[in-house]
Amino acid sequence: MWTASGLVALLATTALGAEVAKQWSVGWVNDVNPDGKFPRRAIGINGKFPADPLTVNSDDFVHINFTNKFGDGRPSTLHAHGLFFTNVNYYDGAAGVTQCPVPDGYSFYHEILNTPKSG
C-alpha cells in the first residue's frame, strides 16, 4: 500500500521536462558555401543550411516528425550524436543497422526522452 510520502516520491522521480515538437523536412539546399570556397548543394532542414539548432534540456521529451524531401529517390534517416537510446535504438537512425531508411517522400516519427546521461 502506498503512503502519501511514497506517492510524492514517485511523482517527483517521474516528472518530465518540456515537450519539444519539431517538423523537419530534410532535403537538398542549393548554392550554399559553408567553407567560402565555392557554392554547392548540401543537406538542409526546412530549406536551411545550416539548420536551426535544436536546444533541449535534460528530461525534455523531443518529438521530431522527419520527412524525407530529397526528391531524387534517395532514402535517408536522422542520426543524432550525444544521445543514449537505451532500449529504443530504433531511433538511432543508422540506416540498415538500427532502422530501415525512410523512403523519399515518406516520414518517420521520432519520440526521444533526453535523459540526463545524454552528452
N, C-alpha and C positions, 0 to 999 in steps of 0.2 A: 504494500500500500504506500502510495506517495504521501509525503508530508509536504506542507506548504514550502518549507525551505528547499526540499528536494525538487519541487516543481520550478521554483525560482532559479535554482542552479541549472536545471535542464534547459530552461528558456534562455538563460544567459549564454550557455555554450552553443546554442543552435542559432543565435541571432546572426543574420547575414547583413552584408553591406548593401550598397545600392544596386539597382538593376540598370545595366548599361546595354542599350539596344542599338545596333547599327545595321544598316542595309548597305552592303558592299557589292558593287558591280565592278568586276575585275576584267580588264581588257587592255588593248593597246592604246597608248597615248603617243601621238606623232610629234616629231620635231622638238624633242627635249634635249637639253645639252648639259647633263649633270656634271661633266668634268671640264667644260669650257673648250673642248677640242673640236667637236662637230655635232650637228643635230642628228638625232636618230630616233627610232621608236623604242619605247620602254613599256614595261608593265605598270599600269596605274590602277588606282581605286577611285571609282566615281569620276573618271575622266581627269584625275590629277596625278602628276608626278613631280615631286614626291607626294605621297598620300598624306592626308592629315594624320597627326599622331593619335593613337588611342591611349588615353590615360585612365587607369583604373587603380583602385586601392585594394588592399588585402580584404578578402571576404566579399568582394563585389561579384555579382553574377553577370557574366558577359554573354549577350545574345547577339550572334552575327549571322545574318542571312546572306551567305556568299553566293553570288550569281556569276557564272562564267559567261562573259560577254566578249570573248576574243573574236568571234565571228568568222573564224577560219577552220573550224572543226577541231581545234586544239583542246584536249581535256586539261583540267587544271585542278589544283587543290589549294587549301590555305594551310600553311605550316607556320607555327609560332615558335620562337626561341624563348627560353627562360620560363616556360610553364611546365609544371608537372601534371601529367594527365593520369593520375592514379585511378585505376580501374575503368578508365574511359579513353584508352589510347586510340579509339576510332576517331577522336577529334584532333589527333596529332597531325594529320594531313600528309603523311609521307605516302605518295601515290604508289599503289601496288604493294605497300608494306603494311600499313595500318588502315588504309581506307581505299576504296575504289576512287579513281579520279572522277571529277564532276564533268559530264559531257558539256560541250559547247551549247549554250542556251538554257542550261538547267541550273538549279540551285541546290545548296546543301545548308542546312540549318545547324549552326554550332551553338552549344549551350555549355559554357565553361565557368566553373567556380574558381576564381583567382585566390587560391589558398595562400596562407602566409609563407608557405615553402617556396612559392614561385620566385624566380630570380630576375 
